[in-house]
Amino acid sequence: MDTTNQMINVTGVATATLDVGGDLSPITIIGNESIRQTFDANTIGQAINCRMAPGVTSVVLNPDAHVGYGAPVGCVMASPTHVYPGPVGVDIKCSMSLLQTDLPADAINEPTVRRKLIQAIAKRVPTGAGRGQRHVPKSRPVDGRLGFQLTTDGASKSVLKKLGIPKSWASRCEDAFHTAHDGSCDTLAARLEWMGRTRDSLDRLESKYRQLGSYGGGNHFGECEVVHVAEDLASRKIAESFGLKDGHVAFLSHCGSRGLGHDLAMGQFRAMKSSFEKRGRAFPAGDPQLVHAEVDSDEGRSYLGDMAMGANFATVNHLLINQLVLESFRDVFPGIRGDLIYFISHNIARLEPLDGRPQWVHRKGATRAYPAGHPELDRTPFAETGHPILLPGNPRDGSSVMVALPGASLSAFSVNHGAGRRMSRTKAKKLLDQQTIDADLTQHDVMSNCREYPRDEAPDAYKDFGEVLASVQAAGLATEVARLQAKFVIKDGSPADD
């Protein structure tokens, strides 16, 4: 769609709207002037296509927004009646998690100590597309039976016990498990049994189960952090309630549902596209990546079931990674303790109360932001504070733990999931200098498991994290509780899952 004549109306220091015409409500844009300059015509065009798609009631562009699969990465799209695979993404429930330890920061000052930690993690947690337990000596074995159970049950007590994960960590998940449209795990089990009805399909499923407890490629990572809690009293109280420890070591992870989620998502794209073509239906804005289904249709129920299974796998994948990382730290520092602070997704559609009615809120590279007192946080550890928001920036400039403010209602109770790309992978590989990247990280005392840090993942391939955070705070969506300073990074140079 030609966006040349579309007008962005600035409404505040870090907020704006974009009119799409007719009786449709405008698109909400979060970003100061500097950030708005990063939104190119293709990103704006995708957002407009999403807003004009059937059943959609609202669209939000967050500061990290850039072109994605059907919908911009960094957008929120809500509908009470329809589900869209594109605005969820190929890596179903790609997520962030944060593990806090009681290890003081000065214990990892020496590079030799950090190298031991990197090596210990590498023995337990594989990285890269297609990798699984068989590639590392100290992983958790996952057979077909356990893989089936965790994909249909999520982080149940039984699953956590079998994997040696503390059962208390389930209460620190945005969602510990997902069910089918009818609220049943049995419906998921029946569908998964049907998917594995042939030997070839069963073998493929079991090969994906074996990726549990591993990072993907591209922008997935594990990062050892030092926690710096904000100095004001309110932030310190919230940080304490979260379990954050100022001046101590934490571990931040970014990963999703791996090959299983990819297969489920691509299967749904193919099925919905075929359904559109058989019925002679036009794709929204001519884009097959915006295929969709009504929630109460067979296609809609099928998608929600597959999304739930991918999300269950992603949840347990993160929890297992955190447990394996904690065990790796104990190889070097016997007896240290660690607890999960939070696990939160940014590629998911959730049924949430929005604008006075239940709606399917699709977050594509966006993360939930519920403030204190939000009814959805009742009976959770975060009812009185709001839940932790985990925002990765980059290893050089740090990452952030935030908490939502009441103003998050402006953005469908969502914020960005990170800094967002300012360069495509191809452009970053072409323009960024390897020696400069590696020297920059060395200067900032950041180590890596990579001989050469991936150029397409370099800090300068992403937007200015300071401007991104400033936009969120100036818009009144959230406030920073703590900054995370990277000390080493676990990455892989393989193509990204999402």
C-alpha positions as CSV (number, residue, x, y, z in Angstrom):
1,M,0.0,0.0,0.0
2,D,1.3,3.5,-0.8
3,T,1.8,5.4,2.5
4,T,3.1,8.7,1.0
5,N,-0.1,10.6,1.8
6,Q,-0.7,9.0,5.2
7,M,-0.3,11.5,8.1
8,I,1.2,10.7,11.4
9,N,-0.4,13.0,14.0
10,V,1.9,13.7,17.0
11,T,-0.1,13.7,20.2
12,G,2.7,13.8,22.8
13,V,6.4,13.7,23.4
14,A,6.5,10.0,22.6
15,T,3.0,9.3,21.2
16,A,1.3,9.7,17.8
17,T,-1.5,8.3,15.8
18,L,-1.9,7.3,12.1
19,D,-5.3,7.7,10.5
20,V,-6.3,4.9,8.1
21,G,-9.5,6.4,6.9
22,G,-13.2,5.5,7.1
23,D,-14.7,4.7,10.5
24,L,-11.6,2.8,11.7
25,S,-9.8,4.0,14.8
26,P,-6.3,5.3,14.1
27,I,-3.1,3.3,14.7
28,T,-1.4,4.2,18.0
29,I,2.3,4.9,17.6
30,I,4.7,4.9,20.6
31,G,8.0,6.6,19.9
32,N,9.7,10.0,20.2
33,E,10.7,11.9,17.1
34,S,14.0,10.1,16.8
35,I,12.3,6.7,17.0
36,R,9.6,7.7,14.5
37,Q,12.2,8.4,12.0
38,T,13.2,4.7,12.1
39,F,9.7,3.6,10.8
40,D,10.1,3.2,7.0
41,A,7.2,3.1,4.5
42,N,7.1,-0.7,4.5
43,T,6.7,-0.8,8.2
44,I,3.9,1.8,8.2
45,G,2.3,0.0,5.2
46,Q,2.2,-3.3,7.0
47,A,0.6,-1.6,10.1
48,I,-2.1,-0.1,7.9
49,N,-2.8,-3.5,6.2
50,C,-3.2,-5.0,9.7
51,R,-5.6,-2.3,10.8
52,M,-7.8,-2.7,7.8
53,A,-7.8,-6.5,8.0
54,P,-11.1,-8.3,8.9
55,G,-12.1,-8.3,12.5
56,V,-9.3,-6.1,13.7
57,T,-10.2,-3.4,16.3
58,S,-6.9,-1.8,17.1
59,V,-3.2,-1.8,16.1
60,V,-0.2,-0.4,18.1
61,L,3.3,0.3,16.8
62,N,5.9,0.1,19.5
63,P,9.4,1.9,19.4
64,D,11.1,-1.3,18.1
65,A,8.8,-1.7,15.1
66,H,10.3,-2.9,11.8
67,V,9.2,-5.0,8.9
68,G,8.1,-8.5,9.7
69,Y,6.2,-11.5,8.5
70,G,2.8,-10.1,7.5
71,A,2.8,-7.7,10.4
72,P,5.6,-5.5,11.7
73,V,7.8,-6.9,14.4
74,G,7.0,-4.7,17.4
75,C,3.3,-4.4,16.8
76,V,0.1,-5.3,18.7
77,M,-3.1,-6.2,16.9
78,A,-6.4,-7.0,18.7
79,S,-9.5,-8.8,17.4
80,P,-12.5,-10.2,19.3
81,T,-13.4,-12.5,16.4
82,H,-10.3,-13.5,14.4
83,V,-6.9,-15.1,14.8
84,Y,-3.9,-14.3,12.6
85,P,-0.8,-16.4,12.5
86,G,1.4,-13.6,10.9
87,P,1.0,-11.2,13.9
88,V,2.0,-14.1,16.2
89,G,5.0,-15.2,14.1
90,V,6.9,-18.3,13.1
91,D,8.6,-18.7,16.4
92,I,5.5,-19.3,18.6
93,K,5.9,-17.8,22.1
94,C,9.4,-16.5,21.6
95,S,10.1,-15.2,25.1
96,M,12.4,-13.7,27.6
97,S,13.3,-15.1,31.1
98,L,15.5,-13.9,33.9
99,L,17.3,-16.0,36.5
100,Q,18.6,-14.2,39.6
101,T,21.5,-15.7,41.6
102,D,23.0,-14.9,45.0
103,L,26.5,-14.6,43.4
104,P,28.1,-11.2,43.9
105,A,29.2,-9.4,40.8
106,D,32.9,-9.3,41.7
107,A,33.0,-13.1,41.7
108,I,33.0,-13.0,37.8
109,N,35.3,-10.0,37.3
110,E,38.1,-12.2,36.0
111,P,37.9,-13.3,32.4
112,T,39.2,-16.8,33.2
113,V,36.2,-17.3,35.5
114,R,33.8,-16.2,32.9
115,R,35.4,-18.5,30.4
116,K,34.8,-21.4,32.7
117,L,31.2,-20.4,33.0
118,I,30.8,-20.2,29.2
119,Q,32.4,-23.7,28.9
120,A,30.2,-25.1,31.6
121,I,27.0,-23.8,29.9
122,A,28.2,-25.1,26.5
123,K,28.3,-28.6,28.0
124,R,24.6,-28.4,28.9
125,V,22.8,-26.0,26.5
126,P,23.2,-26.3,22.7
127,T,22.9,-23.3,20.4
128,G,21.8,-23.0,16.8
129,A,19.2,-24.1,14.4
130,G,18.5,-27.9,14.5
131,R,20.6,-28.5,17.6
132,G,19.4,-30.8,20.3
133,Q,20.5,-32.8,23.4
134,R,22.7,-35.2,21.4
135,H,25.2,-32.4,20.8
136,V,26.1,-31.7,24.4
137,P,27.2,-34.2,27.2
138,K,25.2,-32.8,30.2
139,S,21.8,-32.0,28.8
140,R,18.5,-33.5,30.0
141,P,17.4,-36.4,27.8
142,V,13.8,-36.0,26.4
143,D,12.2,-39.0,24.9
144,G,9.0,-39.1,22.8
145,R,6.7,-39.8,25.8
146,L,8.0,-36.8,27.8
147,G,8.1,-34.6,24.7
148,F,4.4,-35.4,24.0
149,Q,3.5,-34.7,27.7
150,L,5.2,-31.3,27.9
151,T,3.8,-30.2,24.5
152,T,0.3,-30.9,25.7
153,D,0.5,-30.1,29.4
154,G,3.1,-27.3,29.6
155,A,4.9,-26.7,32.9
156,S,2.8,-29.1,34.9
157,K,4.1,-30.4,38.3
158,S,4.7,-33.8,36.7
159,V,6.7,-32.3,33.8
160,L,8.8,-30.1,36.0
161,K,9.6,-33.0,38.4
162,K,10.8,-35.2,35.5
163,L,13.1,-32.5,34.3
164,G,14.4,-31.5,37.7
165,I,12.9,-27.9,37.5
166,P,11.7,-26.3,40.7
167,K,7.9,-26.4,40.7
168,S,7.7,-22.9,42.2
169,W,9.0,-21.5,38.9
170,A,5.6,-22.1,37.3
171,S,4.2,-19.2,39.4
172,R,6.8,-17.0,37.8
173,C,5.5,-17.6,34.3
174,E,3.2,-15.2,32.3
175,D,1.4,-18.5,31.4
176,A,2.7,-21.8,32.8
177,F,0.5,-23.8,30.3
178,H,-1.8,-23.3,27.4
179,T,-4.9,-25.4,26.4
180,A,-7.0,-25.9,23.4
181,H,-10.0,-23.7,22.5
182,D,-12.2,-25.8,24.8
183,G,-9.9,-25.4,27.8
184,S,-8.7,-29.0,27.5
185,C,-5.3,-30.6,27.3
186,D,-6.9,-33.8,26.0
187,T,-7.9,-32.0,22.8
188,L,-4.3,-31.0,22.3
189,A,-3.2,-34.6,23.0
190,A,-5.7,-35.9,20.4
191,R,-4.4,-33.5,17.8
192,L,-0.7,-34.3,18.5
193,E,-1.4,-38.0,18.3
194,W,-3.0,-37.4,14.9
195,M,0.0,-35.4,13.8
196,G,2.3,-38.3,14.6
197,R,0.1,-40.9,12.9
198,T,2.9,-42.0,10.5
199,R,6.4,-43.1,11.3
200,D,8.0,-40.3,9.4
201,S,5.9,-37.6,11.1
202,L,6.4,-39.2,14.5
203,D,10.2,-39.3,13.9
204,R,10.1,-35.6,13.0
205,L,8.1,-34.7,16.1
206,E,10.5,-36.6,18.3
207,S,13.5,-34.9,16.7
208,K,12.0,-31.6,17.6
209,Y,11.3,-32.7,21.2
210,R,15.0,-33.4,21.6
211,Q,15.7,-29.7,21.0
212,L,14.2,-28.9,24.4
213,G,16.7,-27.0,26.6
214,S,18.5,-25.3,23.7
215,Y,18.9,-21.8,22.2
216,G,18.1,-21.1,18.6
217,G,20.2,-19.1,16.2
218,G,20.0,-15.5,15.0
219,N,18.7,-13.1,17.7
220,H,18.4,-15.9,20.4
221,F,20.9,-15.7,23.2
222,G,21.8,-16.3,26.8
223,E,23.5,-13.4,28.6
224,C,25.2,-13.2,32.0
225,E,24.3,-9.9,33.7
226,V,25.1,-7.8,36.7
227,V,21.9,-6.2,38.2
228,H,21.9,-2.5,38.9
229,V,18.7,-1.5,40.7
230,A,17.5,2.0,40.2
231,E,18.3,4.3,43.1
232,D,14.8,5.7,43.9
233,L,13.0,4.1,46.9
234,A,9.9,3.0,44.8
235,S,12.0,1.1,42.3
236,R,14.0,-0.6,45.1
237,K,10.9,-1.8,46.8
238,I,9.6,-3.2,43.5
239,A,12.9,-4.8,42.7
240,E,13.0,-6.4,46.1
241,S,9.5,-7.8,45.6
242,F,10.5,-9.2,42.2
243,G,13.5,-10.9,43.8
244,L,16.2,-8.8,42.1
245,K,19.5,-8.5,43.9
246,D,21.4,-5.3,43.3
247,G,25.1,-5.9,42.5
248,H,24.6,-9.6,41.9
249,V,24.8,-11.9,38.9
250,A,21.7,-12.8,36.9
251,F,21.1,-14.6,33.6
252,L,18.9,-13.3,30.8
253,S,17.6,-15.7,28.1
254,H,15.9,-15.1,24.7
255,C,14.5,-18.2,22.9
256,G,11.2,-19.8,21.8
257,S,9.6,-23.0,20.7
258,R,12.4,-24.0,18.4
259,G,11.8,-26.3,15.4
260,L,8.5,-27.6,16.9
261,G,6.9,-24.2,17.0
262,H,8.3,-23.4,13.5
263,D,6.7,-26.6,12.1
264,L,3.4,-25.9,13.7
265,A,3.3,-22.3,12.5
266,M,4.3,-23.1,8.9
267,G,1.8,-25.9,8.8
268,Q,-0.9,-23.4,9.8
269,F,0.2,-20.9,7.2
270,R,0.0,-23.5,4.5
271,A,-3.4,-24.8,5.7
272,M,-5.0,-21.3,5.9
273,K,-3.5,-20.2,2.6
274,S,-4.9,-23.3,0.9
275,S,-8.3,-22.7,2.5
276,F,-8.3,-19.1,1.1
277,E,-7.4,-20.3,-2.4
278,K,-10.0,-23.1,-2.4
279,R,-12.7,-20.6,-1.4
280,G,-11.5,-17.9,-3.8
281,R,-11.0,-15.5,-1.0
282,A,-8.8,-12.5,-1.3
283,F,-5.8,-12.0,1.0
284,P,-5.9,-8.8,3.0
285,A,-4.0,-6.2,1.0
286,G,-3.0,-9.0,-1.3
287,D,-0.7,-10.4,1.3
288,P,-0.9,-14.2,2.0
289,Q,1.1,-13.6,5.2
290,L,-2.1,-12.0,6.6
291,V,-4.2,-15.2,6.3
292,H,-6.6,-15.6,9.2
293,A,-9.6,-17.5,10.5
294,E,-12.6,-16.8,12.7
295,V,-12.0,-17.9,16.2
296,D,-15.0,-20.2,16.3
297,S,-14.3,-21.8,12.9
298,D,-12.6,-25.2,12.4
299,E,-9.5,-23.4,11.1
300,G,-9.5,-21.0,14.0
301,R,-9.7,-23.7,16.6
302,S,-7.0,-25.7,14.8
303,Y,-4.7,-22.7,14.9
304,L,-5.3,-22.0,18.5
305,G,-4.5,-25.6,19.4
306,D,-1.3,-25.6,17.4
307,M,-0.3,-22.2,18.9
308,A,-1.0,-23.6,22.4
309,M,1.3,-26.6,21.8
310,G,4.1,-24.5,20.5
311,A,3.7,-22.2,23.5
312,N,3.8,-25.1,25.9
313,F,7.1,-26.3,24.4
314,A,8.5,-22.8,24.6
315,T,7.6,-22.4,28.2
316,V,9.3,-25.7,29.3
317,N,12.2,-24.9,27.0
318,H,12.9,-21.7,28.9
319,L,12.5,-23.3,32.3
320,L,14.8,-26.1,31.4
321,I,17.4,-23.7,30.0
322,N,17.3,-21.7,33.3
323,Q,17.8,-24.9,35.4
324,L,20.7,-26.0,33.2
325,V,22.3,-22.6,33.4
326,L,22.0,-22.7,37.2
327,E,23.6,-26.1,37.3
328,S,26.4,-24.8,35.1
329,F,27.1,-21.9,37.5
330,R,27.2,-24.5,40.3
331,D,30.0,-26.3,38.5
332,V,32.1,-23.2,39.0
333,F,30.6,-21.9,42.2
334,P,29.3,-24.8,44.2
335,G,26.3,-24.1,46.5
336,I,25.1,-20.8,44.8
337,R,21.3,-20.3,44.7
338,G,19.1,-19.0,42.0
339,D,15.5,-18.3,41.4
340,L,13.4,-17.4,38.3
341,I,12.4,-13.8,38.3
342,Y,9.9,-14.0,35.4
343,F,9.2,-15.6,32.0
344,I,7.3,-13.5,29.5
345,S,6.4,-14.0,25.9
346,H,6.5,-11.7,22.9
347,N,5.1,-13.8,20.0
348,I,1.7,-14.9,21.1
349,A,-2.1,-14.3,20.9
350,R,-3.8,-14.1,24.3
351,L,-7.5,-13.7,25.1
352,E,-7.6,-10.6,27.3
353,P,-10.1,-8.0,28.5
354,L,-9.5,-5.0,26.3
355,D,-11.8,-2.0,25.7
356,G,-14.6,-3.6,27.7
357,R,-14.7,-7.0,26.0
358,P,-12.6,-10.1,25.5
359,Q,-10.2,-9.8,22.6
360,W,-7.4,-11.9,21.1
361,V,-4.4,-9.6,21.6
362,H,-1.7,-10.6,19.1
363,R,1.7,-9.5,20.2
364,K,4.4,-9.8,17.5
365,G,7.7,-8.8,19.0
366,A,5.7,-7.0,21.7
367,T,5.4,-8.0,25.4
368,R,2.5,-7.8,27.9
369,A,2.6,-4.8,30.3
370,Y,0.0,-5.1,33.1
371,P,0.4,-2.5,35.9
372,A,-0.4,-3.0,39.6
373,G,-4.1,-3.7,40.3
374,H,-4.9,-5.1,36.8
375,P,-7.5,-7.8,37.3
376,E,-5.6,-10.3,35.2
377,L,-2.8,-10.3,37.9
378,D,-5.2,-11.3,40.7
379,R,-3.9,-14.3,42.7
380,T,-0.4,-13.9,41.2
381,P,2.8,-12.7,43.0
382,F,2.5,-9.4,41.1
383,A,-1.0,-8.2,41.9
384,E,0.3,-5.2,43.9
385,T,3.3,-4.2,41.8
386,G,2.6,-5.2,38.2
387,H,4.7,-8.0,36.7
388,P,8.3,-7.7,35.5
389,I,8.9,-6.6,31.9
390,L,12.1,-8.0,30.5
391,L,13.5,-5.8,27.7
392,P,16.7,-6.8,26.0
393,G,18.8,-4.0,24.5
394,N,22.2,-5.2,23.4
395,P,25.3,-6.5,25.2
396,R,27.1,-3.2,25.0
397,D,24.4,-0.8,26.2
398,G,22.6,-3.2,28.5
399,S,19.1,-4.5,29.0
400,S,16.2,-3.4,31.3
401,V,13.7,-4.7,33.8
402,M,10.7,-2.4,33.8
403,V,7.2,-2.4,35.4
404,A,4.0,-1.1,33.7
405,L,2.2,2.1,34.7
406,P,-1.6,2.7,34.3
407,G,-0.8,4.6,31.1
408,A,-0.1,1.2,29.4
409,S,-3.8,1.1,28.6
410,L,-2.8,3.4,25.7
411,S,-0.9,0.6,24.0
412,A,-3.2,-2.3,24.7
413,F,-1.2,-3.0,27.9
414,S,1.9,-3.8,25.8
415,V,5.4,-2.5,25.3
416,N,8.2,-3.2,22.9
417,H,10.1,-6.5,23.3
418,G,13.6,-5.0,22.8
419,A,15.5,-2.4,20.8
420,G,14.3,-3.5,17.3
421,R,16.4,-3.8,14.2
422,R,17.6,-0.7,12.3
423,M,19.5,-2.7,9.7
424,S,18.5,-5.9,7.9
425,R,20.8,-8.8,8.4
426,T,22.1,-8.5,4.9
427,K,22.8,-4.8,5.4
428,A,24.5,-5.3,8.7
429,K,26.8,-8.0,7.3
430,K,27.7,-5.7,4.4
431,L,28.2,-2.5,6.4
432,L,29.5,-3.4,9.8
433,D,33.2,-4.1,10.4
434,Q,34.0,-7.3,12.3
435,Q,37.1,-6.0,14.0
436,T,35.2,-2.9,15.2
437,I,32.4,-5.0,16.6
438,D,34.7,-7.3,18.5
439,A,36.9,-4.4,19.8
440,D,33.8,-2.5,20.9
441,L,32.6,-5.5,23.0
442,T,36.0,-6.0,24.4
443,Q,36.2,-2.4,25.4
444,H,32.9,-2.8,27.3
445,D,34.3,-6.0,29.0
446,V,31.8,-8.3,27.3
447,M,32.9,-11.8,26.5
448,S,31.3,-14.3,24.1
449,N,31.3,-17.9,23.1
450,C,31.8,-16.9,19.5
451,R,35.2,-16.5,17.9
452,E,33.7,-13.6,16.0
453,Y,30.5,-12.0,17.2
454,P,27.8,-12.3,14.5
455,R,27.8,-9.0,12.5
456,D,24.1,-9.2,11.9
457,E,23.6,-9.3,15.7
458,A,26.0,-6.5,16.6
459,P,24.7,-3.7,18.8
460,D,24.9,-1.2,15.9
461,A,22.5,-3.4,13.9
462,Y,19.8,-2.4,16.4
463,K,18.1,0.9,17.3
464,D,19.4,3.2,20.0
465,F,18.2,1.4,23.2
466,G,18.4,4.7,25.1
467,E,15.9,6.3,22.8
468,V,13.7,3.2,22.9
469,L,13.5,3.3,26.7
470,A,13.0,7.0,26.7
471,S,10.0,6.6,24.4
472,V,8.4,4.0,26.6
473,Q,8.9,6.1,29.7
474,A,7.9,9.4,28.1
475,A,4.7,7.8,26.9
476,G,3.8,6.8,30.4
477,L,3.7,3.1,29.6
478,A,6.3,1.8,32.1
479,T,9.2,2.8,34.3
480,E,12.7,1.2,34.7
481,V,13.3,-0.8,37.9
482,A,16.8,-2.1,37.1
483,R,19.4,-2.1,34.3
484,L,21.3,-5.3,33.4
485,Q,25.0,-5.0,32.4
486,A,26.2,-7.9,30.2
487,K,29.4,-9.7,31.2
488,F,29.2,-12.5,28.6
489,V,27.0,-13.7,25.8
490,I,26.0,-17.2,24.6
491,K,25.0,-17.0,20.9
492,D,25.1,-18.9,17.6
493,G,25.6,-17.6,14.1
494,S,22.8,-19.7,12.5
495,P,19.8,-18.1,10.9
496,A,17.1,-16.9,13.3
497,D,14.1,-19.1,14.1
498,D,11.8,-16.0,13.9
